[in-house]
């Protein structure tokens, strides 16, 4: 969790950095133009990013602190994990962070090796920030990518990639690169793909936690963690490119969580079956996606069956009006669960596995594809070649009013048995991005979230230990970032 810091110092961070927008280039692998060296081709890459964020009345800092951040973890007879502690209400939080990457890709015939070293840290105290599911703790200096890629000589019609790598399928709702977060996300495992005509097929096997146990000095406990088979994630993805406006995609994921396991997971077996239709032609882009989740989740007395559903849709139209005026709309739904005590009761809370934290659900990162009702839209324009301005709105609600509210990083905000309102609130955000020089991208933005009756009830429940509760009826968010990338 981010500690509350002096508000006056934000002026320094704001003057130094500005935010870069989320683009495909921001998630591109270091596959740049090469430098020949004998039989090898070298492709170096450098990236430096400075980021500052400010939140007034943050929803996931202060108040109740839970023993687990796992989406499917819950306590006895409730929708939340067991309560660990209760902190003071945080009114203002801010931070300035930096992330540097130095990469090198080496090609030699059908073999490519990629190594990218990443250093990510906060200015000031490094233990004042919480990272989400699948992200490493700060400060971090470690390989972000380190893999060997074996592929066919005529492009990558078939490939096998082994090592640490970033993986993003579809819109990133189930597996995303999460590049806008402080450390981004990369996974350790093997990935293979083949192109069969107009059909692309990929498979992954990812190790989230190695089998075995851990001694007390490593586990941080008084006794060793019990030995087990560890935690793995398996996936299969196929895309049939029928036409520019019709791409049919099917995804299957299986997550097997046993001890030892990451702290952001609870023991169980989770299977997700997902179907997606998308297209892009002459300025019109769309995607419609539906997912069903099944399996079992470990609870206090017995395993609880899992059966959850989620759906999402988005559409965007770039017009021929001046400034490339573009209109967009989106909507999403995901089932929730209120933590009923009945024996054998099916768990209905949808777990989005390892999603992208900001690409699909608003810039402020206040909600995820879990126990969600969302409807929104936006408008974007490029008055200059090097400038883009955008504005958006979203209504945010709970599919299950008594269920859990989680942020885009899958951090639990809270839940209230007495809540009868589905309305979490309304988000309004604006952003501006500039690229005065090809390697440099600057941007800034502001977000406003108006708390609804459902959010207010959850806040009162999560801050009962403090009479002042959470006095605000809204949250402000500002962000600034600068990214320098070469080549």
C-alpha positions in Angstrom: 0.0 0.0 0.0 1.2 3.5 -0.8 1.7 5.6 2.3 0.2 9.0 2.6 2.8 11.6 1.6 2.9 15.4 2.0 0.6 17.0 -0.6 2.8 20.0 -1.2 5.6 17.9 -2.7 3.5 16.8 -5.7 4.4 20.0 -7.5 8.0 18.8 -7.9 6.9 15.4 -9.4 4.4 17.1 -11.6 6.9 19.5 -13.0 9.3 16.7 -13.9 7.2 14.1 -15.7 4.2 13.6 -18.0 2.2 10.5 -19.0 2.6 8.6 -22.3 -0.6 7.1 -23.8 -1.2 3.4 -24.2 -0.3 2.5 -27.8 0.8 -0.6 -29.6 4.3 0.8 -29.8 4.5 1.0 -26.0 4.1 -2.8 -25.9 6.3 -3.6 -28.8 9.1 -6.1 -28.2 12.6 -4.9 -28.9 12.4 -5.9 -32.6 14.1 -2.9 -34.1 16.3 -2.4 -37.2 19.4 -4.6 -36.8 23.1 -3.9 -36.9 25.0 -6.7 -38.8 27.9 -8.3 -37.1 29.2 -11.2 -39.1 26.6 -13.9 -39.1 24.6 -12.2 -36.4 22.3 -9.2 -36.3 22.1 -7.1 -33.2 19.1 -5.0 -32.3 19.6 -2.9 -29.1 16.9 -1.0 -27.4 16.7 1.6 -24.6 13.7 2.9 -22.7 13.4 5.4 -19.8 10.1 6.3 -18.2 9.3 8.7 -15.4 5.8 8.6 -14.0 4.0 10.6 -11.3 0.5 10.0 -9.9 -1.7 11.8 -7.4 -4.9 10.5 -5.8 -7.2 12.4 -3.4 -9.2 9.9 -1.3 -7.9 6.7 -2.8 -10.2 3.7 -2.6 -7.6 1.0 -2.0 -5.5 2.7 0.6 -6.3 2.9 4.3 -9.3 1.3 6.1 -9.5 -2.5 6.3 -6.5 -4.5 5.2 -7.1 -8.1 4.2 -4.9 -11.2 4.6 -5.0 -12.0 0.9 -5.6 -10.1 -2.4 -6.7 -13.2 -4.3 -9.9 -12.6 -6.2 -11.4 -16.0 -5.1 -10.1 -15.9 -1.5 -12.8 -15.2 1.1 -13.4 -15.4 4.9 -16.0 -17.3 6.8 -19.5 -16.2 5.6 -18.5 -13.1 3.7 -17.3 -11.9 0.3 -13.9 -10.7 1.6 -10.7 -12.4 2.8 -10.1 -12.6 6.5 -9.4 -9.1 8.1 -5.8 -8.6 8.9 -5.6 -5.0 10.1 -7.4 -1.7 10.0 -5.5 1.5 9.0 -6.2 5.2 9.2 -8.1 6.8 6.3 -5.8 8.2 3.7 -6.8 11.4 2.1 -3.9 12.2 -0.2 -1.3 9.9 -1.8 1.2 10.5 -4.5 4.4 9.0 -5.8 7.1 9.5 -8.5 8.5 6.4 -10.1 11.0 5.6 -12.7 11.5 2.6 -15.0 14.5 1.9 -17.2 15.0 -0.9 -19.7 18.1 -1.8 -21.6 17.6 -4.6 -24.2 19.4 -6.5 -26.8 18.0 -8.9 -29.4 20.4 -11.2 -31.4 19.3 -12.9 -34.6 21.2 -15.8 -36.1 19.3 -17.6 -38.8 16.2 -19.3 -37.2 17.3 -18.4 -33.7 16.6 -15.2 -31.8 17.8 -14.4 -28.3 16.3 -11.5 -26.4 17.5 -10.0 -23.1 16.0 -6.9 -21.5 17.1 -5.7 -18.1 14.6 -3.6 -16.2 15.1 -1.4 -13.2 12.0 -0.1 -11.5 11.8 1.9 -8.3 10.1 4.8 -6.5 11.7 8.0 -5.6 12.1 7.9 -1.8 10.9 5.0 0.3 10.6 1.8 -1.7 8.3 0.0 0.7 5.5 2.6 0.3 3.8 1.0 -2.8 1.7 -2.1 -3.4 2.0 -4.0 -6.6 -0.8 -6.1 -8.1 -1.2 -9.7 -9.3 1.8 -11.0 -11.3 3.9 -7.9 -10.6 7.2 -7.9 -8.7 7.8 -5.9 -5.6 9.8 -2.6 -5.7 12.6 -1.8 -6.0 13.3 -4.3 -8.8 16.4 -4.8 -10.9 15.9 -8.0 -12.9 15.4 -9.4 -16.4 12.1 -8.2 -17.8 12.6 -10.4 -20.9 15.0 -13.3 -21.3 14.1 -15.9 -23.9 15.3 -17.9 -26.8 13.0 -18.0 -29.9 13.3 -20.8 -32.5 11.3 -19.9 -35.6 11.1 -20.7 -39.3 13.4 -18.8 -41.6 10.5 -17.4 -43.7 9.1 -15.2 -40.9 7.5 -16.6 -37.8 5.0 -18.9 -39.4 6.0 -21.4 -36.6 8.0 -20.6 -33.4 8.8 -21.9 -30.0 9.9 -19.4 -27.3 11.4 -20.4 -24.0 12.1 -18.1 -21.1 10.8 -14.9 -19.5 8.5 -13.1 -21.9 5.4 -10.8 -22.0 2.2 -12.3 -23.3 -1.0 -10.5 -24.3 -4.0 -12.2 -26.0 -7.0 -10.4 -27.5 -7.8 -7.2 -25.6 -5.7 -8.3 -22.6 -8.8 -8.9 -20.5 -7.5 -12.4 -19.4 -3.8 -12.1 -20.1 -2.2 -8.7 -20.7 1.2 -7.2 -20.7 0.2 -4.6 -18.1 2.8 -2.2 -19.4 1.3 1.0 -17.9 1.9 -0.3 -14.3 5.2 0.4 -12.5 6.9 -2.9 -13.3 4.7 -4.3 -16.1 4.2 -8.1 -16.3 6.3 -10.8 -17.8 5.8 -14.6 -17.4 8.2 -17.5 -17.1 7.5 -20.4 -19.4 7.3 -21.8 -22.9 5.2 -20.5 -25.7 4.7 -22.0 -29.1 2.7 -20.9 -32.2 2.0 -21.9 -35.8 0.3 -20.1 -38.7 -1.9 -22.4 -40.7 -3.2 -20.4 -43.7 -5.4 -17.7 -42.1 -5.5 -19.4 -38.7 -3.0 -18.5 -35.9 -2.6 -21.0 -33.0 -0.6 -20.4 -29.8 -0.1 -22.4 -26.7 1.6 -21.4 -23.4 2.7 -23.2 -20.2 3.7 -20.7 -17.5 5.2 -21.5 -14.1 3.8 -19.1 -11.5 5.4 -20.9 -8.5 7.9 -23.7 -8.5 7.0 -27.1 -6.9 8.4 -28.0 -3.5 8.5 -26.1 -0.3 10.5 -23.3 1.3 12.5 -23.1 4.5 11.4 -20.6 7.2 14.1 -18.1 6.4 12.8 -17.9 2.8 9.1 -18.3 3.6 9.2 -15.6 6.3 7.3 -17.9 8.8 8.2 -20.0 11.8 7.8 -23.2 10.0 8.4 -24.3 6.4 5.7 -23.9 3.8 4.2 -27.3 3.0 5.6 -29.0 -0.1 3.4 -29.2 -3.2 3.2 -29.1 -6.9 3.4 -25.3 -7.2 1.2 -23.1 -9.4 1.0 -23.3 -13.2 -1.0 -21.6 -15.9 -1.7 -23.3 -19.3 -3.4 -21.7 -22.3 -4.4 -22.3 -25.9 -5.4 -19.5 -28.2 -6.6 -19.7 -31.9 -7.6 -16.9 -34.2 -9.3 -17.4 -37.6 -8.8 -14.3 -39.8 -12.0 -14.7 -41.9 -12.0 -11.1 -43.2 -10.8 -7.6 -42.0 -14.1 -7.1 -40.2 -14.4 -10.7 -38.9 -11.8 -12.4 -36.8 -12.9 -15.3 -34.7 -10.9 -16.1 -31.6 -11.1 -18.8 -29.0 -9.1 -19.1 -25.8 -8.9 -21.7 -23.1 -6.9 -21.2 -19.8 -6.3 -23.6 -16.9 -4.7 -22.4 -13.7 -3.7 -25.0 -11.2 -2.8 -23.4 -7.8 -1.2 -25.5 -5.1 1.3 -24.9 -2.4 3.7 -23.1 -2.6 1.7 -20.4 -4.4 1.9 -16.7 -5.0 0.3 -14.5 -2.3 -2.3 -13.2 -4.8 -3.8 -16.6 -5.4 -5.8 -19.0 -3.4 -5.6 -22.9 -3.8 -7.9 -24.3 -6.5 -8.4 -25.2 -10.1 -9.7 -22.5 -12.5 -10.6 -23.1 -16.1 -11.7 -20.2 -18.4 -13.3 -20.7 -21.8 -13.4 -17.5 -23.8 -14.7 -16.5 -27.3 -14.1 -13.3 -29.1 -15.1 -11.6 -32.3 -13.3 -8.6 -33.6 -12.6 -6.5 -36.7 -10.8 -3.4 -38.0 -11.5 -1.8 -41.4 -11.6 1.8 -42.7 -11.6 3.4 -39.3 -14.1 1.1 -37.7 -12.9 -1.2 -34.9 -14.9 -3.5 -32.6 -14.6 -6.5 -30.3 -17.2 -8.6 -28.6 -16.1 -11.1 -25.9 -17.6 -13.7 -23.6 -16.0 -15.9 -21.0 -17.2 -18.7 -18.7 -15.2 -19.8 -15.7 -15.5 -23.2 -13.9 -13.5 -25.3 -11.5 -13.2 -25.4 -7.7 -11.9 -23.1 -4.9 -10.5 -24.2 -1.6 -12.5 -23.0 1.4 -12.5 -23.6 5.2 -14.4 -26.9 5.2 -14.5 -28.2 1.6 -13.8 -27.2 -2.0 -16.4 -24.8 -3.4 -17.4 -25.3 -7.1 -16.7 -22.3 -9.4 -19.2 -21.1 -12.0 -18.8 -17.5 -13.2 -19.6 -15.6 -16.4 -18.3 -12.3 -18.0 -18.9 -10.4 -21.2 -17.5 -7.3 -22.8 -17.9 -5.2 -26.0 -16.2 -2.2 -27.5 -16.5 -0.2 -30.7 -14.7 2.7 -32.2 -15.3 4.8 -35.3 -12.7 7.2 -36.8 -14.5 9.8 -38.9 -13.4 11.9 -41.8 -14.1 15.0 -39.8 -11.3 17.4 -39.1 -8.7 16.3 -36.5 -9.5 12.6 -37.2 -12.4 12.9 -34.7 -13.0 9.4 -33.2 -16.0 8.2 -31.2 -16.0 5.1 -29.0 -18.3 3.1 -26.8 -17.8 0.2 -24.4 -19.6 -2.0 -22.0 -18.8 -5.0 -19.7 -20.5 -7.3 -17.3 -19.0 -9.9 -14.8 -20.8 -11.9 -12.2 -20.1 -11.5 -8.5 -20.6 -13.4 -5.2 -21.7 -12.4 -1.7 -19.9 -15.2 0.1 -22.9 -17.4 1.0 -22.3 -20.1 3.7 -24.5 -22.9 2.1 -22.5 -26.1 1.7 -21.8 -26.7 -2.0 -22.9 -23.2 -3.0 -21.3 -22.2 -6.3 -18.7 -19.4 -6.3 -20.0 -16.8 -8.9 -17.2 -14.2 -8.6 -15.4 -14.0 -11.9 -11.6 -14.0 -11.7 -10.0 -12.2 -14.7 -6.7 -14.2 -14.2 -3.9 -11.8 -15.3 -5.6 -8.8 -17.0 -4.2 -5.6 -18.3 -4.8 -3.0 -15.5 -5.8 0.0 -17.6 -6.5 -0.8 -21.2 -10.1 -1.8 -20.9 -11.7 -0.2 -17.8 -10.9 3.5 -17.6 -7.7 5.4 -16.9 -8.2 5.6 -13.1 -7.9 1.8 -12.5 -10.8 1.8 -10.0 -12.5 -1.4 -11.1 -11.8 -4.8 -12.9 -13.7 -7.4 -14.9 -15.1 -8.9 -11.8 -18.5 -8.3 -10.2 -19.0 -5.5 -12.7 -21.5 -3.6 -14.7 -19.9 -1.0 -17.0 -21.2 1.3 -19.7 -19.2 4.2 -21.2 -17.8 5.9 -24.2 -15.3 8.6 -25.3 -14.1 10.9 -28.0 -10.6 11.4 -29.3 -9.1 14.0 -31.7 -5.7 14.7 -33.2 -5.6 18.5 -34.0 -1.9 18.2 -34.8 0.2 15.3 -36.0 2.1 15.3 -32.7 -0.9 15.9 -30.4 -3.8 13.8 -29.3 -6.6 14.8 -26.9 -9.2 12.4 -25.4 -12.1 12.4 -23.0 -14.2 9.6 -21.6 -17.1 8.7 -19.3 -18.2 5.4 -17.7 -21.0 4.3 -15.4 -19.7 1.7 -12.9 -21.8 -0.7 -11.0 -21.8 -4.0 -9.1 -23.5 -7.1 -10.6 -23.9 -8.4 -7.0 -24.5 -5.5 -4.6 -23.3 -7.5 -1.6 -20.3 -8.8 -3.5 -16.7 -7.6 -3.5 -15.5 -4.4 -5.2 -11.9 -4.9 -6.7 -9.6 -2.5 -8.5 -8.0 -3.1 -11.9 -4.9 -4.4 -10.0 -7.3 -6.9 -8.4 -6.9 -5.3 -5.0 -10.1 -5.7 -2.8 -11.7 -2.4 -1.9 -14.4 -3.9 0.3 -17.9 -5.3 0.5 -21.0 -4.7 2.7 -23.7 -7.2 3.6 -26.1 -4.2 4.0 -25.5 -2.8 0.6 -28.6 -2.6 -1.6 -27.3 -0.3 -4.3 -25.6 -1.5 -7.5 -24.1 2.0 -8.2 -20.4 2.4 -7.6 -20.2 5.7 -9.4 -19.3 7.7 -12.5 -15.9 8.2 -13.9 -14.9 11.1 -16.1 -11.3 11.4 -17.5 -9.4 13.6 -19.9 -5.9 13.2 -21.3 -3.5 15.0 -23.6 -0.4 13.4 -25.3 2.4 15.1 -27.2 5.2 13.7 -29.3 7.5 16.7 -30.1 10.3 14.3 -31.1 10.0 10.8 -32.4 11.8 9.1 -29.4 10.0 11.3 -26.8 6.4 11.0 -25.8 4.8 13.3 -23.2 1.3 13.3 -21.8 -0.9 14.3 -18.9 -4.3 13.5 -17.6 -7.0 14.0 -15.0 -9.7 11.7 -13.7 -12.8 12.3 -11.5 -14.8 9.5 -9.9 -18.2 10.4 -8.3 -19.0 7.9 -5.6 -22.5 6.3 -5.8 -24.6 4.9 -3.0 -23.0 1.5 -3.3 -19.5 2.9 -3.0 -20.4 5.0 0.0 -21.9 2.0 1.8 -18.8 -0.1 1.1 -16.6 2.7 2.4 -18.6 3.0 5.7 -18.2 -0.8 6.2 -14.5 -0.8 5.5 -13.8 2.2 7.8 -16.0 1.3 10.8 -13.0 1.6 13.1 -12.7 5.3 12.3 -15.5 7.7 13.0 -14.5 10.1 10.2 -14.9 7.3 7.7 -14.2 8.4 4.1 -15.7 12.0 4.1 -15.3 12.7 0.4 -18.0 12.1 -2.2 -15.5 11.9 -5.1 -11.9 11.0 -6.0 -9.5 13.1 -7.9 -6.7 11.6 -9.9 -3.9 13.3 -11.9 -1.0 11.6 -13.7 2.1 12.8 -15.6 4.6 10.7 -17.6 7.5 11.1 -19.9 8.9 8.2 -22.0 12.1 8.2 -24.0 12.6 5.2 -26.2 15.3 4.3 -28.8 15.3 3.1 -31.4 
